[in-house]
Amino acid sequence: MLNLLESTRNTMLDAVLAALAAGAAPARLKILSIPRPATPGTAIAPGDVLADFELADPAAPAASGGIVEFTQVADVSALATGTALSARLEDGDGNGVLDVDVITSGTPDGTQILVSVDPIEAGKPVQITGLTIAL
């Protein structure tokens, strides 16, 4: 476990936000039916994407207290049916920035995303009830 100064955690999280802000379009959050890829640079197949959310621009205010709380994400209709296992945050050009695990109950620990339904069904609404990253 890392024990970092709050200012260092905020700087690291703000770097993630800067990476998400790259590109002409808003950043995206993709809910995936596969385990968390090895790196954010690992390609994901279109068929592995269960839901695709457009994030606000900017995606979140600056980090505070070692936490980034993203702006509320609008609900979307699922693209495919499956169990959500991981999620990817991409910049506006579709480059992976951060991969996290998905949970369907409980409280996210800062490295997880909580989704509203399990399994996700194609055409049905999917809601992100909270999107926070903490260090």
C-alpha positions as CSV (number, residue, x, y, z in Angstrom):
1,M,0.0,0.0,0.0
2,L,1.2,3.5,-0.9
3,N,1.3,6.2,1.7
4,L,1.4,9.5,-0.3
5,L,1.0,13.1,0.6
6,E,-2.4,14.4,-0.3
7,S,-0.9,16.9,-2.7
8,T,1.0,14.1,-4.5
9,R,-2.2,12.1,-4.8
10,N,-4.1,15.1,-6.2
11,T,-1.3,15.7,-8.7
12,M,-1.4,12.1,-9.9
13,L,-5.2,12.2,-10.2
14,D,-5.1,15.5,-12.1
15,A,-2.7,13.9,-14.5
16,V,-5.3,11.2,-15.2
17,L,-7.9,14.0,-15.8
18,A,-5.5,15.7,-18.2
19,A,-5.0,12.4,-20.1
20,L,-8.8,12.0,-20.3
21,A,-9.2,15.5,-21.7
22,A,-6.9,14.8,-24.6
23,G,-8.6,14.5,-28.0
24,A,-11.3,16.4,-29.8
25,A,-14.3,14.6,-28.4
26,P,-15.3,14.1,-24.7
27,A,-13.8,11.2,-22.8
28,R,-15.7,7.9,-22.6
29,L,-16.4,5.2,-20.1
30,K,-16.8,1.7,-21.5
31,I,-18.3,-1.1,-19.5
32,L,-16.7,-4.4,-20.6
33,S,-17.6,-8.1,-20.4
34,I,-13.9,-9.1,-20.0
35,P,-11.6,-9.0,-17.0
36,R,-9.6,-5.9,-16.6
37,P,-7.1,-5.8,-19.5
38,A,-3.3,-6.0,-18.8
39,T,-2.9,-2.3,-19.6
40,P,-5.0,0.5,-20.8
41,G,-3.1,0.2,-24.1
42,T,-4.4,-3.3,-24.6
43,A,-7.0,-3.4,-27.5
44,I,-10.5,-4.4,-26.7
45,A,-12.9,-5.9,-29.2
46,P,-16.1,-4.0,-30.0
47,G,-18.1,-7.1,-29.0
48,D,-16.6,-6.8,-25.4
49,V,-18.3,-3.4,-24.9
50,L,-21.6,-3.8,-23.0
51,A,-22.2,0.0,-22.5
52,D,-20.5,3.1,-23.8
53,F,-20.9,6.4,-21.8
54,E,-19.9,9.9,-22.9
55,L,-18.4,11.8,-20.0
56,A,-18.9,15.5,-19.3
57,D,-16.3,17.9,-20.7
58,P,-14.4,18.3,-18.5
59,A,-15.0,14.9,-17.0
60,A,-14.5,16.0,-13.4
61,P,-13.3,19.0,-11.3
62,A,-9.7,18.9,-10.1
63,A,-8.8,16.3,-7.5
64,S,-9.3,17.2,-3.8
65,G,-8.4,15.1,-0.8
66,G,-6.8,12.4,-3.1
67,I,-10.2,11.9,-4.7
68,V,-11.7,12.7,-8.1
69,E,-15.5,12.7,-8.2
70,F,-16.7,12.6,-11.8
71,T,-19.6,14.7,-13.0
72,Q,-22.8,12.6,-13.2
73,V,-22.9,10.3,-16.3
74,A,-26.2,10.1,-18.3
75,D,-27.8,6.7,-18.5
76,V,-27.4,4.8,-21.8
77,S,-28.9,1.7,-23.4
78,A,-26.8,-1.4,-23.3
79,L,-25.0,-2.3,-26.6
80,A,-24.8,-6.0,-25.7
81,T,-25.8,-8.6,-23.1
82,G,-23.3,-9.9,-20.6
83,T,-21.8,-9.6,-17.1
84,A,-19.8,-6.4,-16.4
85,L,-16.3,-7.4,-15.3
86,S,-14.3,-4.2,-15.9
87,A,-14.4,-0.7,-17.3
88,R,-12.2,1.5,-19.4
89,L,-11.8,5.2,-19.3
90,E,-10.7,6.6,-22.7
91,D,-9.7,10.0,-24.0
92,G,-11.6,11.7,-26.7
93,D,-9.5,10.0,-29.4
94,G,-10.4,6.5,-28.0
95,N,-7.0,5.9,-26.3
96,G,-7.2,3.9,-23.1
97,V,-6.2,5.9,-20.0
98,L,-7.4,3.8,-17.0
99,D,-8.9,0.4,-16.5
100,V,-10.8,-0.6,-13.4
101,D,-12.9,-3.4,-12.0
102,V,-16.7,-3.3,-11.9
103,I,-18.9,-4.2,-8.9
104,T,-22.7,-4.6,-8.9
105,S,-23.3,-4.1,-5.2
106,G,-21.7,-2.6,-2.2
107,T,-19.5,0.6,-2.1
108,P,-16.7,1.2,-4.6
109,D,-13.3,1.4,-3.0
110,G,-12.0,4.1,-5.3
111,T,-10.6,1.6,-7.9
112,Q,-14.0,0.2,-8.9
113,I,-17.1,1.3,-10.7
114,L,-20.6,0.4,-9.4
115,V,-23.1,-0.4,-12.1
116,S,-26.9,-0.7,-11.6
117,V,-27.7,-4.0,-13.2
118,D,-26.3,-7.5,-13.5
119,P,-26.3,-9.0,-16.0
120,I,-26.5,-6.1,-18.5
121,E,-29.1,-6.8,-21.2
122,A,-28.8,-5.3,-24.7
123,G,-31.2,-2.4,-25.2
124,K,-32.0,-2.0,-21.5
125,P,-30.9,1.1,-19.5
126,V,-27.5,1.1,-17.7
127,Q,-26.8,3.6,-15.0
128,I,-23.5,4.5,-13.3
129,T,-24.5,5.4,-9.8
130,G,-21.1,6.8,-8.9
131,L,-17.8,7.3,-10.5
132,T,-14.9,8.2,-8.2
133,I,-11.2,7.5,-8.3
134,A,-9.2,7.6,-5.1
135,L,-5.6,7.2,-4.2
